[in-house]
Structure formats: structure tokens, C-alpha cells
Amino acid sequence: MQKSHIKRGDAVVVIAGSHKGKEGKVLEVIASTGRARVEGIAMVKRHTKKTQEAPQGSIVEREGSVHSSNLMLKTRHDERGSSKGAAVAKA
């Protein structure tokens, strides 16, 4: 188990995978698997049991997890983009 470079509450950008380019806030870091739940990214549907509030049961949509290697802090991502743009402009 490795120390993660992100923590709960950080603003992150997805840098790889099917959600590449999307931004969100970290809701939870799952240290045992090296993954994180990010607000509004990798949405999955979960079926819930019947309850008094929902007599028929229901389908709830919530965030799935994304591997932490596919995430980058938004501040670092912005810095990286500006330095790349400057390098292209010089050439």
C-alpha cells in the first residue's frame, strides 16, 4: 500500500481513461486499493432494497472509483499546461 498524492477535498483532473479531462473534488480516498471517488466522475447505478421511503425500491446513481494514477491535482495540471504552452510559443 503506497502513500497517495491526493487527499479528500482536493480538486483533481482525470488525466487518463474514459473520463480524461473531467474535473472534480475528491470525496473519498480508498487506500487499500489505491483508488478515489471523485464528484461527478465514473457514475454507476446501484439498486436499493425496498424501504418505507421507497416501497418499490429504487435505482441510485453515485460515484464509482478511479485509480489514483489517473488523477492529477488541478493546480499541477494548470501549471503543466502553461509551461507546455510557453515552450511551444518559444519554438
Jmol script that loads the backbone (N, CA, C; Angstrom):
load data "model"
ATOM      1  N   MET A   1       0.849  -1.173   0.000  1.00  0.00           N
ATOM      2  CA  MET A   1       0.000   0.000   0.000  1.00  0.00           C
ATOM      3  C   MET A   1       0.893   1.233   0.000  1.00  0.00           C
ATOM      4  N   GLN A   2       0.694   2.126  -0.992  1.00  0.00           N
ATOM      5  CA  GLN A   2       1.520   3.295  -1.153  1.00  0.00           C
ATOM      6  C   GLN A   2       0.810   4.545  -0.678  1.00  0.00           C
ATOM      7  N   LYS A   3       1.578   5.550  -0.298  1.00  0.00           N
ATOM      8  CA  LYS A   3       1.004   6.825   0.115  1.00  0.00           C
ATOM      9  C   LYS A   3       0.444   7.518  -1.121  1.00  0.00           C
ATOM     10  N   SER A   4      -0.767   8.059  -1.008  1.00  0.00           N
ATOM     11  CA  SER A   4      -1.418   8.687  -2.151  1.00  0.00           C
ATOM     12  C   SER A   4      -1.020  10.150  -2.251  1.00  0.00           C
ATOM     13  N   HIS A   5      -0.951  10.667  -3.464  1.00  0.00           N
ATOM     14  CA  HIS A   5      -0.611  12.071  -3.682  1.00  0.00           C
ATOM     15  C   HIS A   5      -1.840  12.983  -3.605  1.00  0.00           C
ATOM     16  N   ILE A   6      -3.004  12.372  -3.423  1.00  0.00           N
ATOM     17  CA  ILE A   6      -4.239  13.154  -3.305  1.00  0.00           C
ATOM     18  C   ILE A   6      -4.897  12.855  -1.966  1.00  0.00           C
ATOM     19  N   LYS A   7      -5.728  13.775  -1.510  1.00  0.00           N
ATOM     20  CA  LYS A   7      -6.475  13.535  -0.285  1.00  0.00           C
ATOM     21  C   LYS A   7      -7.882  14.104  -0.444  1.00  0.00           C
ATOM     22  N   ARG A   8      -8.740  13.765   0.506  1.00  0.00           N
ATOM     23  CA  ARG A   8     -10.133  14.174   0.438  1.00  0.00           C
ATOM     24  C   ARG A   8     -10.232  15.697   0.394  1.00  0.00           C
ATOM     25  N   GLY A   9     -11.084  16.192  -0.507  1.00  0.00           N
ATOM     26  CA  GLY A   9     -11.291  17.627  -0.629  1.00  0.00           C
ATOM     27  C   GLY A   9     -10.459  18.284  -1.713  1.00  0.00           C
ATOM     28  N   ASP A  10      -9.442  17.602  -2.238  1.00  0.00           N
ATOM     29  CA  ASP A  10      -8.598  18.165  -3.294  1.00  0.00           C
ATOM     30  C   ASP A  10      -9.372  18.294  -4.606  1.00  0.00           C
ATOM     31  N   ALA A  11      -9.055  19.327  -5.370  1.00  0.00           N
ATOM     32  CA  ALA A  11      -9.586  19.470  -6.729  1.00  0.00           C
ATOM     33  C   ALA A  11      -8.635  18.722  -7.654  1.00  0.00           C
ATOM     34  N   VAL A  12      -9.179  17.801  -8.462  1.00  0.00           N
ATOM     35  CA  VAL A  12      -8.343  16.974  -9.329  1.00  0.00           C
ATOM     36  C   VAL A  12      -8.861  16.990 -10.766  1.00  0.00           C
ATOM     37  N   VAL A  13      -7.974  16.565 -11.690  1.00  0.00           N
ATOM     38  CA  VAL A  13      -8.310  16.408 -13.104  1.00  0.00           C
ATOM     39  C   VAL A  13      -7.975  14.977 -13.475  1.00  0.00           C
ATOM     40  N   VAL A  14      -8.841  14.334 -14.252  1.00  0.00           N
ATOM     41  CA  VAL A  14      -8.571  12.977 -14.729  1.00  0.00           C
ATOM     42  C   VAL A  14      -7.661  13.104 -15.943  1.00  0.00           C
ATOM     43  N   ILE A  15      -6.495  12.451 -15.912  1.00  0.00           N
ATOM     44  CA  ILE A  15      -5.520  12.603 -16.993  1.00  0.00           C
ATOM     45  C   ILE A  15      -5.457  11.398 -17.916  1.00  0.00           C
ATOM     46  N   ALA A  16      -6.176  10.317 -17.602  1.00  0.00           N
ATOM     47  CA  ALA A  16      -6.162   9.127 -18.447  1.00  0.00           C
ATOM     48  C   ALA A  16      -7.467   8.372 -18.280  1.00  0.00           C
ATOM     49  N   GLY A  17      -7.815   7.604 -19.285  1.00  0.00           N
ATOM     50  CA  GLY A  17      -9.011   6.773 -19.208  1.00  0.00           C
ATOM     51  C   GLY A  17     -10.204   7.401 -19.911  1.00  0.00           C
ATOM     52  N   SER A  18     -11.360   6.793 -19.739  1.00  0.00           N
ATOM     53  CA  SER A  18     -12.558   7.227 -20.454  1.00  0.00           C
ATOM     54  C   SER A  18     -13.105   8.550 -19.953  1.00  0.00           C
ATOM     55  N   HIS A  19     -12.664   9.005 -18.778  1.00  0.00           N
ATOM     56  CA  HIS A  19     -13.142  10.275 -18.222  1.00  0.00           C
ATOM     57  C   HIS A  19     -12.079  11.362 -18.320  1.00  0.00           C
ATOM     58  N   LYS A  20     -11.120  11.197 -19.221  1.00  0.00           N
ATOM     59  CA  LYS A  20      -9.990  12.115 -19.366  1.00  0.00           C
ATOM     60  C   LYS A  20     -10.471  13.545 -19.587  1.00  0.00           C
ATOM     61  N   GLY A  21      -9.874  14.486 -18.840  1.00  0.00           N
ATOM     62  CA  GLY A  21     -10.198  15.897 -18.986  1.00  0.00           C
ATOM     63  C   GLY A  21     -11.246  16.407 -18.010  1.00  0.00           C
ATOM     64  N   LYS A  22     -11.975  15.508 -17.369  1.00  0.00           N
ATOM     65  CA  LYS A  22     -13.011  15.936 -16.429  1.00  0.00           C
ATOM     66  C   LYS A  22     -12.379  16.348 -15.102  1.00  0.00           C
ATOM     67  N   GLU A  23     -13.031  17.288 -14.416  1.00  0.00           N
ATOM     68  CA  GLU A  23     -12.530  17.793 -13.146  1.00  0.00           C
ATOM     69  C   GLU A  23     -13.554  17.543 -12.051  1.00  0.00           C
ATOM     70  N   GLY A  24     -13.091  17.457 -10.826  1.00  0.00           N
ATOM     71  CA  GLY A  24     -13.991  17.279  -9.700  1.00  0.00           C
ATOM     72  C   GLY A  24     -13.247  17.323  -8.385  1.00  0.00           C
ATOM     73  N   LYS A  25     -14.014  17.191  -7.306  1.00  0.00           N
ATOM     74  CA  LYS A  25     -13.460  17.218  -5.958  1.00  0.00           C
ATOM     75  C   LYS A  25     -13.424  15.792  -5.418  1.00  0.00           C
ATOM     76  N   VAL A  26     -12.340  15.439  -4.732  1.00  0.00           N
ATOM     77  CA  VAL A  26     -12.192  14.094  -4.166  1.00  0.00           C
ATOM     78  C   VAL A  26     -13.127  13.956  -2.974  1.00  0.00           C
ATOM     79  N   LEU A  27     -14.013  12.963  -3.043  1.00  0.00           N
ATOM     80  CA  LEU A  27     -14.953  12.693  -1.953  1.00  0.00           C
ATOM     81  C   LEU A  27     -14.381  11.708  -0.950  1.00  0.00           C
ATOM     82  N   GLU A  28     -13.591  10.743  -1.457  1.00  0.00           N
ATOM     83  CA  GLU A  28     -13.076   9.672  -0.597  1.00  0.00           C
ATOM     84  C   GLU A  28     -11.850   9.068  -1.255  1.00  0.00           C
ATOM     85  N   VAL A  29     -10.849   8.731  -0.450  1.00  0.00           N
ATOM     86  CA  VAL A  29      -9.673   8.017  -0.931  1.00  0.00           C
ATOM     87  C   VAL A  29      -9.713   6.613  -0.332  1.00  0.00           C
ATOM     88  N   ILE A  30      -9.629   5.602  -1.192  1.00  0.00           N
ATOM     89  CA  ILE A  30      -9.654   4.203  -0.747  1.00  0.00           C
ATOM     90  C   ILE A  30      -8.208   3.705  -0.788  1.00  0.00           C
ATOM     91  N   ALA A  31      -7.531   3.776   0.345  1.00  0.00           N
ATOM     92  CA  ALA A  31      -6.096   3.485   0.410  1.00  0.00           C
ATOM     93  C   ALA A  31      -5.770   2.031   0.078  1.00  0.00           C
ATOM     94  N   SER A  32      -6.621   1.104   0.483  1.00  0.00           N
ATOM     95  CA  SER A  32      -6.321  -0.319   0.288  1.00  0.00           C
ATOM     96  C   SER A  32      -6.242  -0.703  -1.186  1.00  0.00           C
ATOM     97  N   THR A  33      -7.002  -0.027  -2.044  1.00  0.00           N
ATOM     98  CA  THR A  33      -6.988  -0.352  -3.472  1.00  0.00           C
ATOM     99  C   THR A  33      -6.298   0.706  -4.315  1.00  0.00           C
ATOM    100  N   GLY A  34      -5.910   1.827  -3.707  1.00  0.00           N
ATOM    101  CA  GLY A  34      -5.238   2.891  -4.457  1.00  0.00           C
ATOM    102  C   GLY A  34      -6.186   3.646  -5.369  1.00  0.00           C
ATOM    103  N   ARG A  35      -7.451   3.739  -4.988  1.00  0.00           N
ATOM    104  CA  ARG A  35      -8.450   4.392  -5.822  1.00  0.00           C
ATOM    105  C   ARG A  35      -9.097   5.544  -5.060  1.00  0.00           C
ATOM    106  N   ALA A  36      -9.849   6.375  -5.783  1.00  0.00           N
ATOM    107  CA  ALA A  36     -10.518   7.510  -5.146  1.00  0.00           C
ATOM    108  C   ALA A  36     -11.876   7.720  -5.811  1.00  0.00           C
ATOM    109  N   ARG A  37     -12.824   8.246  -5.046  1.00  0.00           N
ATOM    110  CA  ARG A  37     -14.130   8.634  -5.577  1.00  0.00           C
ATOM    111  C   ARG A  37     -14.077  10.134  -5.821  1.00  0.00           C
ATOM    112  N   VAL A  38     -14.435  10.535  -7.050  1.00  0.00           N
ATOM    113  CA  VAL A  38     -14.386  11.940  -7.429  1.00  0.00           C
ATOM    114  C   VAL A  38     -15.788  12.392  -7.801  1.00  0.00           C
ATOM    115  N   GLU A  39     -16.170  13.550  -7.323  1.00  0.00           N
ATOM    116  CA  GLU A  39     -17.507  14.099  -7.502  1.00  0.00           C
ATOM    117  C   GLU A  39     -17.860  14.213  -8.995  1.00  0.00           C
ATOM    118  N   GLY A  40     -18.933  13.529  -9.396  1.00  0.00           N
ATOM    119  CA  GLY A  40     -19.448  13.629 -10.758  1.00  0.00           C
ATOM    120  C   GLY A  40     -18.709  12.811 -11.801  1.00  0.00           C
ATOM    121  N   ILE A  41     -17.764  11.967 -11.402  1.00  0.00           N
ATOM    122  CA  ILE A  41     -16.973  11.183 -12.362  1.00  0.00           C
ATOM    123  C   ILE A  41     -17.193   9.700 -12.114  1.00  0.00           C
ATOM    124  N   ALA A  42     -17.253   8.925 -13.194  1.00  0.00           N
ATOM    125  CA  ALA A  42     -17.419   7.464 -13.152  1.00  0.00           C
ATOM    126  C   ALA A  42     -18.720   7.085 -12.443  1.00  0.00           C
ATOM    127  N   MET A  43     -19.813   7.711 -12.827  1.00  0.00           N
ATOM    128  CA  MET A  43     -21.107   7.455 -12.189  1.00  0.00           C
ATOM    129  C   MET A  43     -21.569   6.026 -12.479  1.00  0.00           C
ATOM    130  N   VAL A  44     -22.057   5.349 -11.439  1.00  0.00           N
ATOM    131  CA  VAL A  44     -22.579   3.989 -11.560  1.00  0.00           C
ATOM    132  C   VAL A  44     -23.972   3.945 -10.948  1.00  0.00           C
ATOM    133  N   LYS A  45     -24.767   2.982 -11.358  1.00  0.00           N
ATOM    134  CA  LYS A  45     -26.124   2.837 -10.823  1.00  0.00           C
ATOM    135  C   LYS A  45     -26.156   1.679  -9.841  1.00  0.00           C
ATOM    136  N   ARG A  46     -26.770   1.910  -8.699  1.00  0.00           N
ATOM    137  CA  ARG A  46     -26.907   0.893  -7.675  1.00  0.00           C
ATOM    138  C   ARG A  46     -28.384   0.695  -7.372  1.00  0.00           C
ATOM    139  N   HIS A  47     -28.797  -0.561  -7.275  1.00  0.00           N
ATOM    140  CA  HIS A  47     -30.179  -0.874  -6.937  1.00  0.00           C
ATOM    141  C   HIS A  47     -30.303  -0.976  -5.428  1.00  0.00           C
ATOM    142  N   THR A  48     -31.341  -0.355  -4.871  1.00  0.00           N
ATOM    143  CA  THR A  48     -31.545  -0.410  -3.425  1.00  0.00           C
ATOM    144  C   THR A  48     -32.773  -1.253  -3.100  1.00  0.00           C
ATOM    145  N   LYS A  49     -32.776  -1.808  -1.904  1.00  0.00           N
ATOM    146  CA  LYS A  49     -33.887  -2.638  -1.453  1.00  0.00           C
ATOM    147  C   LYS A  49     -35.129  -1.800  -1.181  1.00  0.00           C
ATOM    148  N   LYS A  50     -36.241  -2.486  -1.065  1.00  0.00           N
ATOM    149  CA  LYS A  50     -37.487  -1.824  -0.696  1.00  0.00           C
ATOM    150  C   LYS A  50     -37.384  -1.297   0.728  1.00  0.00           C
ATOM    151  N   THR A  51     -37.852  -0.068   0.932  1.00  0.00           N
ATOM    152  CA  THR A  51     -37.904   0.518   2.266  1.00  0.00           C
ATOM    153  C   THR A  51     -39.235   1.237   2.417  1.00  0.00           C
ATOM    154  N   GLN A  52     -39.496   1.788   3.581  1.00  0.00           N
ATOM    155  CA  GLN A  52     -40.739   2.544   3.761  1.00  0.00           C
ATOM    156  C   GLN A  52     -40.732   3.813   2.915  1.00  0.00           C
ATOM    157  N   GLU A  53     -39.564   4.433   2.761  1.00  0.00           N
ATOM    158  CA  GLU A  53     -39.464   5.647   1.934  1.00  0.00           C
ATOM    159  C   GLU A  53     -39.628   5.325   0.452  1.00  0.00           C
ATOM    160  N   ALA A  54     -39.112   4.173   0.023  1.00  0.00           N
ATOM    161  CA  ALA A  54     -39.200   3.750  -1.381  1.00  0.00           C
ATOM    162  C   ALA A  54     -39.795   2.342  -1.420  1.00  0.00           C
ATOM    163  N   PRO A  55     -41.132   2.228  -1.396  1.00  0.00           N
ATOM    164  CA  PRO A  55     -41.767   0.899  -1.339  1.00  0.00           C
ATOM    165  C   PRO A  55     -41.437   0.000  -2.527  1.00  0.00           C
ATOM    166  N   GLN A  56     -41.116   0.574  -3.670  1.00  0.00           N
ATOM    167  CA  GLN A  56     -40.777  -0.222  -4.850  1.00  0.00           C
ATOM    168  C   GLN A  56     -39.280  -0.514  -4.932  1.00  0.00           C
ATOM    169  N   GLY A  57     -38.489   0.078  -4.028  1.00  0.00           N
ATOM    170  CA  GLY A  57     -37.039   0.031  -4.184  1.00  0.00           C
ATOM    171  C   GLY A  57     -36.670   1.157  -5.137  1.00  0.00           C
ATOM    172  N   SER A  58     -35.422   1.332  -5.400  1.00  0.00           N
ATOM    173  CA  SER A  58     -35.045   2.405  -6.323  1.00  0.00           C
ATOM    174  C   SER A  58     -33.679   2.137  -6.924  1.00  0.00           C
ATOM    175  N   ILE A  59     -33.343   2.944  -7.930  1.00  0.00           N
ATOM    176  CA  ILE A  59     -32.035   2.888  -8.559  1.00  0.00           C
ATOM    177  C   ILE A  59     -31.354   4.212  -8.240  1.00  0.00           C
ATOM    178  N   VAL A  60     -30.217   4.136  -7.556  1.00  0.00           N
ATOM    179  CA  VAL A  60     -29.492   5.327  -7.134  1.00  0.00           C
ATOM    180  C   VAL A  60     -28.223   5.447  -7.963  1.00  0.00           C
ATOM    181  N   GLU A  61     -27.962   6.648  -8.457  1.00  0.00           N
ATOM    182  CA  GLU A  61     -26.734   6.878  -9.218  1.00  0.00           C
ATOM    183  C   GLU A  61     -25.725   7.566  -8.304  1.00  0.00           C
ATOM    184  N   ARG A  62     -24.519   6.991  -8.207  1.00  0.00           N
ATOM    185  CA  ARG A  62     -23.484   7.592  -7.370  1.00  0.00           C
ATOM    186  C   ARG A  62     -22.114   7.386  -8.016  1.00  0.00           C
ATOM    187  N   GLU A  63     -21.093   7.992  -7.413  1.00  0.00           N
ATOM    188  CA  GLU A  63     -19.760   7.961  -7.990  1.00  0.00           C
ATOM    189  C   GLU A  63     -19.095   6.602  -7.816  1.00  0.00           C
ATOM    190  N   GLY A  64     -18.462   6.138  -8.881  1.00  0.00           N
ATOM    191  CA  GLY A  64     -17.625   4.956  -8.802  1.00  0.00           C
ATOM    192  C   GLY A  64     -16.222   5.413  -8.463  1.00  0.00           C
ATOM    193  N   SER A  65     -15.244   4.520  -8.513  1.00  0.00           N
ATOM    194  CA  SER A  65     -13.886   4.919  -8.153  1.00  0.00           C
ATOM    195  C   SER A  65     -12.992   4.983  -9.387  1.00  0.00           C
ATOM    196  N   VAL A  66     -11.963   5.815  -9.283  1.00  0.00           N
ATOM    197  CA  VAL A  66     -10.974   5.994 -10.338  1.00  0.00           C
ATOM    198  C   VAL A  66      -9.614   5.719  -9.711  1.00  0.00           C
ATOM    199  N   HIS A  67      -8.731   5.036 -10.429  1.00  0.00           N
ATOM    200  CA  HIS A  67      -7.410   4.748  -9.868  1.00  0.00           C
ATOM    201  C   HIS A  67      -6.634   6.050  -9.697  1.00  0.00           C
ATOM    202  N   SER A  68      -5.911   6.154  -8.598  1.00  0.00           N
ATOM    203  CA  SER A  68      -5.226   7.414  -8.278  1.00  0.00           C
ATOM    204  C   SER A  68      -4.143   7.773  -9.290  1.00  0.00           C
ATOM    205  N   SER A  69      -3.610   6.794 -10.025  1.00  0.00           N
ATOM    206  CA  SER A  69      -2.602   7.096 -11.047  1.00  0.00           C
ATOM    207  C   SER A  69      -3.206   7.851 -12.224  1.00  0.00           C
ATOM    208  N   ASN A  70      -4.520   7.818 -12.352  1.00  0.00           N
ATOM    209  CA  ASN A  70      -5.206   8.538 -13.428  1.00  0.00           C
ATOM    210  C   ASN A  70      -5.658   9.931 -13.006  1.00  0.00           C
ATOM    211  N   LEU A  71      -5.275  10.351 -11.799  1.00  0.00           N
ATOM    212  CA  LEU A  71      -5.684  11.655 -11.283  1.00  0.00           C
ATOM    213  C   LEU A  71      -4.472  12.546 -11.063  1.00  0.00           C
ATOM    214  N   MET A  72      -4.672  13.854 -11.275  1.00  0.00           N
ATOM    215  CA  MET A  72      -3.627  14.839 -11.016  1.00  0.00           C
ATOM    216  C   MET A  72      -4.264  16.035 -10.335  1.00  0.00           C
ATOM    217  N   LEU A  73      -3.556  16.618  -9.364  1.00  0.00           N
ATOM    218  CA  LEU A  73      -4.062  17.816  -8.712  1.00  0.00           C
ATOM    219  C   LEU A  73      -4.286  18.910  -9.745  1.00  0.00           C
ATOM    220  N   LYS A  74      -5.386  19.635  -9.619  1.00  0.00           N
ATOM    221  CA  LYS A  74      -5.744  20.655 -10.602  1.00  0.00           C
ATOM    222  C   LYS A  74      -4.676  21.739 -10.695  1.00  0.00           C
ATOM    223  N   THR A  75      -4.093  22.116  -9.565  1.00  0.00           N
ATOM    224  CA  THR A  75      -3.058  23.151  -9.580  1.00  0.00           C
ATOM    225  C   THR A  75      -1.846  22.706 -10.393  1.00  0.00           C
ATOM    226  N   ARG A  76      -1.421  21.462 -10.223  1.00  0.00           N
ATOM    227  CA  ARG A  76      -0.287  20.933 -11.004  1.00  0.00           C
ATOM    228  C   ARG A  76      -0.641  20.839 -12.479  1.00  0.00           C
ATOM    229  N   HIS A  77      -1.878  20.453 -12.775  1.00  0.00           N
ATOM    230  CA  HIS A  77      -2.319  20.325 -14.165  1.00  0.00           C
ATOM    231  C   HIS A  77      -2.301  21.684 -14.853  1.00  0.00           C
ATOM    232  N   ASP A  78      -2.751  22.723 -14.154  1.00  0.00           N
ATOM    233  CA  ASP A  78      -2.751  24.070 -14.722  1.00  0.00           C
ATOM    234  C   ASP A  78      -1.331  24.573 -14.957  1.00  0.00           C
ATOM    235  N   GLU A  79      -0.426  24.309 -14.013  1.00  0.00           N
ATOM    236  CA  GLU A  79       0.974  24.703 -14.175  1.00  0.00           C
ATOM    237  C   GLU A  79       1.601  23.996 -15.361  1.00  0.00           C
ATOM    238  N   ARG A  80       1.305  22.711 -15.494  1.00  0.00           N
ATOM    239  CA  ARG A  80       1.866  21.911 -16.583  1.00  0.00           C
ATOM    240  C   ARG A  80       1.415  22.455 -17.926  1.00  0.00           C
ATOM    241  N   GLY A  81       0.138  22.826 -18.029  1.00  0.00           N
ATOM    242  CA  GLY A  81      -0.398  23.346 -19.288  1.00  0.00           C
ATOM    243  C   GLY A  81       0.229  24.665 -19.679  1.00  0.00           C
ATOM    244  N   SER A  82       0.451  25.552 -18.706  1.00  0.00           N
ATOM    245  CA  SER A  82       1.012  26.854 -19.029  1.00  0.00           C
ATOM    246  C   SER A  82       2.483  26.723 -19.467  1.00  0.00           C
ATOM    247  N   SER A  83       3.220  25.791 -18.845  1.00  0.00           N
ATOM    248  CA  SER A  83       4.627  25.628 -19.235  1.00  0.00           C
ATOM    249  C   SER A  83       4.741  24.994 -20.613  1.00  0.00           C
ATOM    250  N   LYS A  84       3.826  24.093 -20.952  1.00  0.00           N
ATOM    251  CA  LYS A  84       3.842  23.496 -22.286  1.00  0.00           C
ATOM    252  C   LYS A  84       3.530  24.540 -23.341  1.00  0.00           C
ATOM    253  N   GLY A  85       2.577  25.413 -23.051  1.00  0.00           N
ATOM    254  CA  GLY A  85       2.211  26.466 -23.995  1.00  0.00           C
ATOM    255  C   GLY A  85       3.360  27.426 -24.219  1.00  0.00           C
ATOM    256  N   ALA A  86       4.115  27.741 -23.184  1.00  0.00           N
ATOM    257  CA  ALA A  86       5.253  28.643 -23.289  1.00  0.00           C
ATOM    258  C   ALA A  86       6.356  28.016 -24.117  1.00  0.00           C
ATOM    259  N   ALA A  87       6.562  26.705 -23.971  1.00  0.00           N
ATOM    260  CA  ALA A  87       7.607  26.015 -24.718  1.00  0.00           C
ATOM    261  C   ALA A  87       7.287  26.010 -26.211  1.00  0.00           C
ATOM    262  N   VAL A  88       6.032  25.857 -26.554  1.00  0.00           N
ATOM    263  CA  VAL A  88       5.614  25.836 -27.953  1.00  0.00           C
ATOM    264  C   VAL A  88       5.764  27.229 -28.562  1.00  0.00           C
ATOM    265  N   ALA A  89       5.433  28.264 -27.773  1.00  0.00           N
ATOM    266  CA  ALA A  89       5.497  29.633 -28.262  1.00  0.00           C
ATOM    267  C   ALA A  89       6.946  30.053 -28.565  1.00  0.00           C
ATOM    268  N   LYS A  90       7.916  29.553 -27.780  1.00  0.00           N
ATOM    269  CA  LYS A  90       9.321  29.907 -27.996  1.00  0.00           C
ATOM    270  C   LYS A  90       9.859  29.304 -29.297  1.00  0.00           C
ATOM    271  N   ALA A  91       9.442  28.106 -29.619  1.00  0.00           N
ATOM    272  CA  ALA A  91       9.993  27.386 -30.763  1.00  0.00           C
ATOM    273  C   ALA A  91       9.570  27.935 -32.095  1.00  0.00           C
TER     274      ALA A  91
END
end "model"
wireframe off; spacefill off
backbone 0.3
color backbone group
